[in-house]
Amino acid sequence: CLWAFTSPDDAVLVMTPLYEPLQKAVEGAGRKLKKHELAMSDGRYCLERERLRRDLQGCKMLIFCNPHNPGGRSWAADELRMVAEVCKQESVLIVRDEIWSDW
C-alpha cells in the first residue's frame, strides 16, 4: 500500500507505541515517518480528535492498527467513526492493519 498510494517523501502517520516493523516499512519505502503518541486514560490507550487532526496535517496516509499492537486495545465503533471522519476531512488515506482481529 505504501508504494501504491504514496510517493517518496510523502508523510505517513502511525500511532505509537506501534509494532516496530510497521514503522521500519514506512522508512524503508522512503516515506517520512510521523508519529502520533496515543494518550493514556484510566490505564488504556485512547484517541483524541484534535490531537489526531493536528498530527495528520501534511500526511498522505495513516497506518491504523485494530486491535492496537502492542496494546491489544480494540477500538470502539464511535472511535473508528471519528478516525474515519478526521481522515476524510484531512484527505488522508487510512490503511488498517487488522491481522489480530480474529484472536
Summary of the structure (lengths in Angstrom):
residues: 103
radius of gyration: 12.9
end to end distance: 23.9
largest distance: 38.8
contacts: 279
relative contact order: 0.21
helix: 33%
strand: 29%
